[in-house]
Amino acid sequence: MSNFGSVDEVLNFAIEREQEAVDFYSDLAGKVDQEWMKKIFQNFAAEEKGHKAKLEGIKEGKKLFPAEKKIQDLKIGDYLVEESPTPDMSYQDALILAMKKEKKAFRLYMDLSEQVDDPDLQSTFLALAQEEAKHKLRFEVEYDDHVLKEN
């Protein structure tokens, strides 16, 4: 990750990553056939839109929010092979892809928290990292419940 010249550059970078996440989950929702899977990924796209809106609000001077408690990591996604989204992908492959995406988003916010000096902005990035960790945990629990238990 490159060094940033201003807080605005950091926020712009994070906003762009959130838009990429919105696009990723929207695209994934469009590639799956099962309506229930489509809805899951549409909901995640909406959550990522919420993250983007929070960052845009911070950029406009809105109040920052504190970090939440640490989220458990089952580390299931750490050991799985990443797949590319396809129209006929299995639920297992979609979950693997989503876990990897959330892990990268978590790491991004942890790294961004180290790039800024402002304690409030650091707290904001740490809170966003925890939200991404929650997403990853939800996918890991789903994977554990519906993939690992079936095998």
N, C-alpha and C positions, 0 to 999 in steps of 0.2 A: 504494500500500500504506500502510496506517495505521501509526502508531507503536504499539508494544506497551508495556504497563506492567510486564511481568515476563517472565522466561524461560519460565515455564509458559504464558503467553499465546502466545508465539512457537511453542512446541512444540505446543500445542493447534491452532493455525492450520495448522501443517505436517502434523500428523496428520490433520486434516480434509481437506486437499488430497490426501493419499495415499489416503484412503478414497474420495474422488471419483475418483481414478485407477483404483482397484480396480473401482469401479462402472462406469467408462467402458469399461475393457477387457473386463469381464464382459458388459456390454451389447453391445459390438461383437462379441464371440464369439457371442452369441445371435442376431445379425442376419445373419451370413454363412452361406451354404449349404455351402460346401466345408469338409470335416472338417479338412483341413490348416490352413486359415486360422483356423478355430475354435480349434485347438490353439495356434497362435502367440499369439493374443490371450489365451487362458486362461493361458499361460505368463507373459505380461506382467502379467496381473492378479496372479498369484502373486508376481512380483518386487515389485510395488508393495505387496503385503501385507507383504513382507519389509522394505521401507522403513518402513512404518507401525510394524511391530514394533520396529525399531531405535529409532525416535523414542520409542515408548512405554517402551522399556528405558532410554533416556537420562532420560526424565522420572522414572523410578523409581530413578535414581541409578547405572545401569550405566555401565561405562567407555565413553568415547567412542573413535571410531576416526579415524585420520588421513586426510587427503585423499590420493587416488591421483593418479597423473600425469595431465596434461592430455590430454583425448580430442580426436582430430581431428574437425573439423566439415566435411562436404562441402558444406553450405549448400544442398543440393537443396531441402529443405523450405521454405526462406526465400522461394522464388519460386513456390510452387504455391498454387492456390486451395483454400481449406478447404471440405470437404464435410461434410454432416450424415450420421450413420450411417443407413442404410436396409437393409431385409432383402435387397434385390437389388443392393447396392453392389458395384462391381468391386473387384478386388484393388488396383488402382491407387488408387482413391478411399479405400479402407481404409488404405493406406500413407500417403497424404497426411494423412489425419486423425490418424493415430498420430504422424507426424513433428511436426505442429503441436502436439499435446498434449505431447510430450516437450520441445519447445523452450520451451513455457510453463513446464513443471516445472523445467527448467534455470534459467530466469530467476527463478523463485520462490526457489529455493535460493540463488542468487547474491544476490538482494535480501535474503533473510533473514540471510545471513551478514553483511551490512552493518548489520543492525538490532540485533545483539547485541554486547556488549562482551567477553564471555567467550571467550578465544582457543580453548578446547577446543570450545565450541559453534560458533564460526565455522568451525573445521576440520571439524566434523561436517557442517555445511550445505554447505561446499565439496565434501566427499566425496560427499554426496548429489547435488549439482549434476553432478559428474562421472559418477555412475551414470546420471543422466538423459541426459547427453550420450552415453554409451555406447548407451543405448536408441535415441536419435535416429539415431546413426551406423548401428546395425544396420538400422533401417528405411530409411535413405538408401542403404545398400549393396544392400539387397534391391530397392529401387526402381530403382537403377542397373542391377542385374543382370537384373531381370525386366520392367521397363517401358521404360526408355530404350533398352535394347539391342534390344527387339522393334520399336521404332518407328524 
